[in-house]
Amino acid sequence: MPLLHEYHLDHVLFPHLAAGRQRYMAYSKSQSVERMKNPDVDRKDFFYYLLKAKDPETGASFALPELWAESNLLIIAGSDTTSTALSAAFFYLVHNPSTLQIVQAEVRAAFTDEEEIVAGATLNSCTYLRAVLDESMRLSAPVGGILPREVLGNGIDIDGRHIPAGVDVGTSHYAVHHNPAYYPSPFSFKPERWIVAGETTQEDVTRAKSAFCAFSVGPRACIGRALAYTELMIALGRVVWAFDMRIAGGPRVGEGGVGMGVGRERQTEYQLKDSFTSLKDGPMVEFRRR
């Protein structure tokens, strides 16, 4: 793979992808340069803190290439992932009408007007709405592949095998999220698994949360997690409050099906392709103002 970068073979082997990457890099760089012209604006966004950051030992700020690299990641992480999470939520809701009715009832009982649905205690009290989002991201994670980590020091033993230093390791989010040890009936859409009620115990919820890694885990987890949840709760909450919805007629875009390959034959599973973030198509949904 280093040879692809060193000799720019990607331009020969994958010209369409290489051209798209160049366009994105140019856009990302232009956005970061424009933002850097006004480092002291009142809007304290992520880039504000990057521009103000100092190395505690040297006092140095981030260099331009480092800022551009952060810009590349922030733009993708703040757009692709949110759209995939919302798309998955719509897919699973229209494929599970009884679940759709429950979340509509919760949101419509909590608010009397669409404009009331803003960040705050009332929105946070909509536990089933949050559970729908978590269950959608569990089944069809916005980042479904691995977030690789390099083995350091003298290596590490994993599952009885020694992995030497310098090797990248990781476990895909898809595999973790479909492990029946944490999620019984792992391919079923069950928002109830996230709420202590009925047959779901606190131990069940704690176990499910311990394996949930849609935003990664630990000190390197997504810094925009709280913001993402706020955006998702508001967006999905407003839609289910204001509209009734159902699967659109015509091609059932986004569904699995016979002949699509191993692991892709479940009609009720939203189909994604791993490309660091997740590539998707659909779902096609019909909306009607209530």
N, C-alpha and C positions, 0 to 999 in steps of 0.2 A: 504493500500500500504506500510506503514512503516514496517509491519510484513514481507513482502517479503524480504526486505533488512536485517532486524534484524536476521531472521532465515534462510536466504539464500534459501527461498522457490523457487526462480526463477530457481535454479538448478534442482529442482524436477519438477516444473510445465512447465518450458520452457527451457529444457536442450540445445536445439540447439541455441536459442537466447543467453542464458547465456554463452555458450562456445564461440560464436562469439564476445560477449562483452568482455570477458576475453582476447581474442586474440588482439582485437583492443586496449584495455587498455595497454597491454604489449607493443604493437608497439608504441603507443603514448608516453608512459613513456620512452622507449628507445630513441626515437627521441629527446625528451626534454633533457634527460641526455647527449646525444651526443652534442647537441647544447650548453649546459651549460659549456662544456669543453673549449669552445672558446668564452667567453663573449665579447671580444673586437675586433671581426672581423670587417672588413671594411663594410660588408654587413649589413646595418641598417634595418633589417626586423622587424616584429612585436615583435619577441622574444627579440630582442636587447633592445627595450624600456621596456619590462617587466622586464628584468634582471637589468636595470638601475633605475627602478622606486623606489622611496622612499616615505614612508608615511610622509606627510608634518608636522604631529604633533610628531610622534615618531622617524622618521628617519629610520624605519625598512623596509627591503626589503620584497618581496614576499617570503613566505615559500615554501618549495619543493612541498607539496601537492597542494598549490595554483597554482604553475607553471605547474604542471602536469594537473590540471583541465583546465587551459587555453590552454594547448597543445591539450587536447581532443577536445575542441571546435574549435580551429583554424584550425585543420586538416580537420574536417568535413565541417566547414563553407567555407573553401577555395577550396574544391574539389567537394563534392556532389552538392552544390548549383549551381556552375558554369556549371557543366555537365548537370544538369536538365534544366537550362535556355537555353543552346545551343540546347539540344534535343527538347525542346518545340519550339524554333525558326525554326528548320528544319521541324518539324511536320507541323506547321502552314504555312510555305512557300510552301511546296510541296502540301498542301491541298488547297492553294490559288495561282494558277499559275500567275494570273494577278499581285498580290502583289510581287511575286518573280521577275517578269520581271521589275517592277519599281525599286526594290532595286538593282538588277543587273545593270540596266542602270545607277543608281546614282553612284555606286562604280566604275564601269568600266569607267565612264566619269571622275571621280576624280583622278584615278591613271592609269598610263601607264604600270606598272609592279607590279607583286604580292609583290616583295620585298620592294616596296615603302609604303606598308600598315603597318605603324607603328604609335605609339602614337604621336599625334601632331595636329596642326590646321586643316590640310586637312582632317584627319579622323574625327575630331570633327565636321567638316562642313557637314558630311553625316547625315543629320537630319532624313532621312527616315530609314536608317540603325538603328539608335538609337530608332526610333519609333517602328520598328519591334521587337526589343528586349524588350522594355517596354510593348508592347501589348502582347507579348508571356508570359512574367512574370506575367502580370495581369491575363491572362486567366488560366495559369498553374504555380502558384507560386512555386519557389523552396522550400519555407517553407509555406505550405498552412494552417497549423493549427494556434492555438493561441500561442502567447508568453505571458505566464501568469504573472500577477502582483498581489502581495499580498496586500490586503486592510489594511491600517494602521490606527492609531489613533482611532477615535470613529466610524469608518465605513464610508460608502459612499452611497449616493442615486443614483441609476442608473435606468433610465426609470421608475421612480415612485416606485421603490422597494428599501428597505434599505438592504444593504449588510454589515454584521458585520465585524469587524477587524479580520484578520487571514484567511479570505477566499481568494482563488485565483480566479481572474476574467480575462476575455479576450474575444476578438472577433476574429474569424478566418479570416485570410487574404483572403481566398476564398470567404467568405461572403461579406467582404468589397469590394473586386474587382469585384463582380457581382451585386452590388447594382445599380439599374437603375437610382437612384437619381444622381449618379456621372458618370455612364457609360451607356448612352442610348444603347439599343440593347446589353445588357451585355454579351451575349454568342456569339456575332459575332466578328470575327477577323478584326479589323479596325485600322491599324497603323495611319491612318489619324487623329484619334481623339487626337493625341499628337502633331499635327502640326497646327499652325494658317494659314489656307489657305482654299479657297473654302467656304464650309458651316460651317467650324469649326472656332469659334471665340476665341479670347483670353480668354474670360470668360469660354468657354468650356474647354480649355486646363488647365486653372488654377484650375477649379473644379476637373478635372481628376487627376492632380498632387497632389491635397490636400488629396486625399483618397488613393494614391498609397503607399503601405506599404511592397513591396517585400523585402526591406532591413530594415524593421521596421521604426520607426520614433522617433524623439526626441533625447535626450542626450545618450540614450542607443542603438541607431541605429547601424547598422553594421559598424565597423571601416574600413572594407575593401571595402566599396562601390565603391570608385573611382578606386581602383585597379581592382575590378570585372568588371566594365564597360570597362576599358581599355582592359582587356583580352578578353571580349566578343566581343567588337567592332573589334579588330584585327582578332580574330579567325573567326568570321562570315564574316567579310569583305573579308578576303583572300579566303575563300571558295566560296562565291558568285562571286568573281572576276574571279577565276580560273576554276570553274566548272559550268556546267549546271546540273540540278538535277530533279528528279521526284520520285513519290512513287514507291517503288520496287514491282515487281510482287509477287504473293504468299500471305500468310496471312497478313492482314493489322494490324500489331502490333501497339498497342498504341491507337487505336481508341475505341470509345464507341460503344455500340451495343445493340440490343434488348436482354433482358434477363440478362443484366449485373447488374441490380439493379437500384433503384431510383436515378436519377441524373446522371446515367452513360450510357444513351442510345443515347447521341448525338455523331454521327459518327465523326464529325469534331472537337471534343474536345479531347485534349490530356489527357489521363487518368493517374492520379497520386494517390498514397496512402500516407496518412499522417503518418510519422514515425519520428516526429520532423522535419527532412528534408523530402523530398518527394521521395518515391520509384517509380520506373518507369520501363517500358519495351518498347523498340523501340524508335523512329520510324525506319522502314526499308526504306532506301533511296538509289536510284541508282545515282551515280555520273559519269559524263563524262567530261573529260578535254575539254575545249572550243577550 
